[in-house]
Amino acid sequence: MPFDVLTATAGDLRVLLEQRQVTSVQLVQAYLQQIRAHNDDGARLRAVISVVPEKQLLDTAAQLDRERESGKTRSLYHGIPFLAKVNTYLGRQSNAVPRLMKMLLQDNMWSAASFTLPTTCGAYALKDAVARENADVVQALLDAGLILLGKTNLSEMAGFKGDGGYAGWSTIGGQTQSPYVPDGIDPTDSWLGHSTPAGSSSGSAVAVAAGMAPVALGSETDGSITQPSDRASLYSLKLSVGKASFRGILPGTPLADTAGPMTKSPGDVATLLDILEPLKEGSHRDFLTKSFVGLRIGFLDEKECVSSPNAVRPNDAYSEQFNHDFNKAMYLVEKAGAHVKRDIPLRKFSPEDDDMFDAILAIDTHNLFPHFISGLDHSPVKTMQDLVDFNEKHADICLQPGTPNQVALERAATAEMFKETYEEYTAALVRHNREEGIDAMLQENGVDVLIGPPRGRFNTIATAANYPIGTIPLGYATKFNGRAFGLVVVAPENKESLILQVMSAWEAVMPKRQPPPKLANWDGTTSQK
């Protein structure tokens, strides 16, 4: 096969398809083989929850190959696979199915019954639930000719279930493991610790990094795309809130919910954005200038971006390597022509903001969950209280050590809030984190974008401002446990173009991202917990 599933981008595969060096049938077979090799066996990454039946996939790919031979293609990524997060509807297949590109879908998104994939959100109560139609973002990819391979694991209920356990755990999918950490999750680690894949789109990120699909689709309320992408050395982009339809995806809150692509290259991000949110004129690829010249980049003071030790315990070896690579990156970016401002202080996400955000998330989940469930057949639960009761009744299965409690669900089940209070909280959060937060940081420092580590609430502040957030790879903790780490790029609302420009320049200037060493050199002896 003229490509390596660990390093090939969708753009690489597109060239091979156009040159007739591979077929879509061969691509499907290659990615299915990698899933078989390392999902439940091999490295036991537990990144994929369900896969479309092989015959259906091969029939679809063969039809796509015939269409390509006849000169018909739907998009640049005609005939390439993808995966999707498991909390997404996948409903009725359209007549466009033969033009699907290979992908994986997170299992909190609707997917049509014809795919035979349940929409479980990782929850045992939804193990047989099947959507009647596709989520809007899924349908857009299908119409553009992508092939849905299956659905990925996640932190159960998109991370909104309880506390304890580790990020990337679900009752249905088990524990997603980082492909970069040789010995799997440290049993003494914290829930978002250095050995975890982070969450909630853990399976989507791990699947792309581990060569189970060239691209995946994730969803995010706060950190669900960016943090797993950080741990998997990916380029990803959480879109501005409201830019892409969230219909058919397990809701958190309209204040922050959005979706986005998770990939190995800026080119794949841009091409997928052309499908998900096409521009009226031109292409998102036009912003891939590969140049920092003229860009004004603000780098945060990383000392202020400190995670809570309850979430991520400090490690001196990791911190030393991160600081070294972070400082080197600032030097290279400035040398490449950017105007650089260093050590920008981070506007704090206050305890008051935390309380308001949690209250909004609880009431929105309470109100919106029944609508999401209404799109599913064969679900034994209809409301959040139903789900809480189901989990209690089946506690031996639903409240395992991976998710030992459901305090977040319980809070949402009984949430109440006056409309006036909701509007007051929403306005305050946006004001604190947009006008007084990100906007003030940009204006006071005379920069176009902000770059910093996806910790210390930087991601949450940008989320509350409704702003887009991209991820860029930075390095690998070779002096610690091998974990990948990166940075996030924040720009003003609907300025994804700036993030794409930074991504493409970053890829051109920085060392090339590396595949997981234990998979690249797999000999079958690596242990996985």
Disulfide bonds with the S-S distance in Angstrom:
none
